[in-house]
Amino acid sequence: MSSRERILGRVERALADVPRDDTPYDQAVERTYLREHGNRSVAETVDLLAENLADYRAIVHRCVEAELPATIAELLAERGSRTVVVPSGLEPSWLAVADVEQIADRTENTPHELDRVDSVVTACAVAAAETGTIVLDGGPDQGRRRITLVPDHHICVVRVPDQVVSSVPQALQRLDPARPLTWISGPSATSDIELDRVEGVHGPRTLEVVLVGGQASVDVKS
C-alpha cells in the first residue's frame, strides 16, 4: 500500500460516520461577514487603493485616458527600458509613443528570454483598495502569468473607477475561479529571519501602477 492510499484510507475511516451533505457549496458556507469596512465614496476608495499600493512600495501614478500613452512612454524612458513584453490584447495606443521594441507574449517565450526583457506592460482584472491588491486573470490584455513574474519591471494599468472595488470579497465576485489568477500586493519581496528585505525574488523588483480616470495627474510615490 502506498502512502497516498494509507492517507486516503484514514480520511475515509474518519468520515465514515459523518452524514452526507449535498448542500451546494455557495449555500453551505455562511457569508454574513462584512464585505466592506467603512462607508467610502468612489473617490475615497480610489485614494485608499493608491495609499495602500504605495505603502507596499509600489509606485503609483494617476492620469486621464488621453495622457496614458505619454505616461507609459515616460515611465519606460525613466527606467531606460528598450524592450517590453506586450500581451496580445493590450490596447495598441498605450505604447504608440513609446520608443521601445515590443516583444509579443508567445507560448514559445522561454524564461531566459523573458529575463532579458526590460519591462512588461499589462492591464488588470480588478483591484481591491483595502488590501492594495491588483488581480490579473490571464485575460488578453494581461497575458500569461509568467510575463508578469520574470521581467524585473511591471507597469500595470488600472481603470478607475470601473476596476476598483473596496475589498477582497467584492473582488472575488468579479473573478472566475477557473482562470489563472495572480494576486499582486506591491513588488515581489521577502525577508529572512533577521528581517532583511529582498525584492525581486519571485517577481518584479519594481511595480508601477497607473490609475487611469478623469482626475488631474497626481503622482503618489513610495
C-alpha positions in Angstrom: 0.0 0.0 0.0 1.3 3.4 -1.0 1.5 6.4 1.3 -1.3 8.0 -0.7 -3.5 5.0 -0.2 -2.9 5.0 3.5 -3.7 8.7 3.9 -6.9 8.4 1.8 -7.9 5.3 3.8 -7.5 7.2 7.1 -9.6 10.1 5.7 -12.3 7.6 4.6 -12.5 5.9 8.0 -12.6 9.2 9.8 -15.6 10.3 7.7 -17.4 7.0 7.9 -20.0 8.2 10.5 -20.4 11.8 9.1 -23.8 12.4 7.5 -23.6 13.2 3.8 -24.3 16.8 3.0 -25.4 17.6 -0.6 -25.9 21.3 0.1 -24.3 23.3 -2.8 -21.0 25.0 -1.7 -22.3 28.5 -2.3 -25.1 27.8 0.2 -23.2 25.7 2.7 -20.7 28.3 3.6 -22.1 31.2 5.6 -21.2 34.6 4.1 -22.5 37.0 6.7 -19.1 38.6 7.2 -18.6 42.3 6.2 -17.8 42.8 2.5 -16.6 46.3 3.0 -15.2 48.1 6.0 -16.5 51.7 6.4 -18.6 53.8 4.1 -16.4 55.4 1.4 -17.2 57.3 -1.7 -15.7 56.2 -5.0 -13.0 58.8 -4.8 -12.1 57.8 -1.3 -11.9 54.2 -2.4 -9.5 55.0 -5.2 -7.4 57.1 -2.8 -7.2 54.2 -0.4 -6.0 51.9 -3.2 -3.3 54.4 -4.1 -2.3 54.8 -0.5 -2.1 51.0 0.2 -0.2 50.4 -3.1 2.4 53.0 -2.1 2.6 51.5 1.4 3.6 48.2 -0.3 6.3 50.1 -2.2 4.6 50.2 -5.5 5.0 53.4 -7.4 1.6 54.9 -8.2 0.7 57.4 -10.9 -2.6 59.0 -11.9 -3.6 60.3 -15.3 -6.5 60.7 -17.6 -7.1 58.4 -20.6 -5.6 60.9 -23.1 -2.4 61.1 -21.1 -1.9 57.3 -20.8 0.4 56.7 -23.8 2.7 59.6 -22.9 2.7 58.4 -19.2 3.7 54.9 -20.1 6.4 56.2 -22.5 7.8 58.4 -19.8 7.9 55.6 -17.3 9.7 53.3 -19.7 12.2 56.1 -20.6 12.9 56.8 -17.0 13.6 53.1 -16.5 15.8 53.0 -19.5 13.7 50.2 -21.0 14.5 49.2 -24.5 12.3 46.1 -24.7 8.8 45.4 -23.4 6.7 42.3 -23.3 3.2 43.0 -24.7 0.1 40.9 -24.1 -1.8 40.1 -27.3 -4.9 42.0 -26.3 -3.2 45.1 -24.9 -4.7 48.4 -26.4 -2.1 49.3 -29.1 -2.4 53.0 -28.4 -0.9 52.5 -24.9 2.5 52.0 -26.4 2.1 54.1 -29.5 4.6 56.8 -28.5 7.0 54.6 -26.5 10.4 54.2 -28.1 10.8 50.5 -27.3 11.0 47.2 -29.0 7.7 45.3 -28.4 8.1 41.6 -27.6 4.9 39.6 -28.2 3.6 37.3 -25.5 4.0 33.9 -27.1 3.9 30.3 -25.9 7.5 29.9 -27.2 8.9 32.6 -25.0 11.4 30.9 -22.5 12.1 32.1 -19.0 15.6 33.0 -20.1 14.3 35.2 -23.0 11.8 36.9 -20.7 14.6 37.6 -18.2 16.4 39.6 -20.8 13.3 41.8 -21.4 13.4 45.1 -19.6 9.7 45.7 -18.8 6.2 44.4 -19.2 3.0 46.5 -19.6 -0.4 45.0 -18.7 -3.9 45.8 -17.8 -5.6 44.1 -14.8 -8.9 42.3 -13.9 -9.7 44.1 -10.7 -8.1 46.0 -7.8 -9.0 45.8 -4.1 -8.5 49.1 -2.2 -8.5 47.8 1.4 -5.6 45.5 0.7 -3.8 47.4 -2.0 -4.1 44.3 -4.2 -4.2 44.0 -8.0 -5.5 40.9 -9.6 -4.6 39.5 -13.0 -6.7 36.8 -14.6 -4.7 36.0 -17.7 -7.0 37.9 -20.0 -5.9 39.1 -23.4 -4.7 42.4 -22.1 -2.8 40.8 -19.2 -1.1 37.8 -20.9 0.3 34.7 -19.5 1.3 34.7 -15.8 5.0 34.3 -16.5 5.3 37.6 -18.3 4.4 39.4 -15.1 6.7 37.3 -12.9 10.0 37.1 -14.8 10.8 40.7 -16.1 12.1 43.0 -13.4 9.8 45.9 -14.1 6.0 45.8 -14.4 3.7 48.6 -15.4 0.1 47.8 -14.6 -2.8 50.0 -15.8 -6.0 50.1 -13.6 -9.1 51.8 -15.0 -10.8 53.9 -12.3 -13.4 53.6 -11.0 -14.6 50.7 -13.1 -11.9 48.2 -12.0 -11.6 49.3 -8.4 -13.6 47.7 -5.5 -13.2 48.2 -1.8 -12.5 44.7 -0.6 -11.3 41.2 -1.5 -14.8 39.7 -1.2 -16.1 42.3 -3.7 -13.1 41.4 -6.0 -13.9 37.7 -5.8 -17.4 38.4 -7.1 -15.9 39.7 -10.3 -13.4 36.9 -10.8 -13.7 33.5 -12.4 -12.0 30.9 -10.1 -11.3 28.7 -13.2 -8.9 31.3 -14.6 -5.2 31.6 -13.6 -5.4 34.3 -11.0 -2.3 36.3 -9.9 -2.8 38.4 -6.8 -0.2 41.3 -6.5 0.2 43.4 -3.4 3.3 45.5 -4.3 6.6 44.4 -5.9 7.9 40.9 -5.1 9.6 40.9 -1.7 10.7 38.5 1.0 12.5 38.8 4.4 14.9 36.5 6.1 14.9 35.7 9.8 16.7 39.0 10.6 14.0 40.9 8.6 16.4 41.9 5.9 14.0 42.7 3.0 15.0 41.5 -0.5 12.9 42.5 -3.5 12.6 40.7 -6.9 13.0 37.1 -5.6 9.8 35.7 -7.1 8.5 38.5 -9.3 9.3 42.0 -10.5 11.5 44.2 -8.3 9.6 47.3 -9.4 5.9 47.6 -9.8 4.4 50.8 -11.2 0.6 51.2 -11.2 -1.1 53.7 -13.4 -4.6 54.7 -12.2 -6.4 55.9 -15.3 -9.5 58.0 -14.8 -10.9 61.5 -15.1 -8.8 63.2 -12.4 -5.9 65.6 -12.9 -2.5 64.0 -13.0 -1.0 63.4 -9.5 1.8 61.1 -8.5 1.8 59.1 -5.3 5.3 57.6 -4.8 6.5 55.3 -2.2 
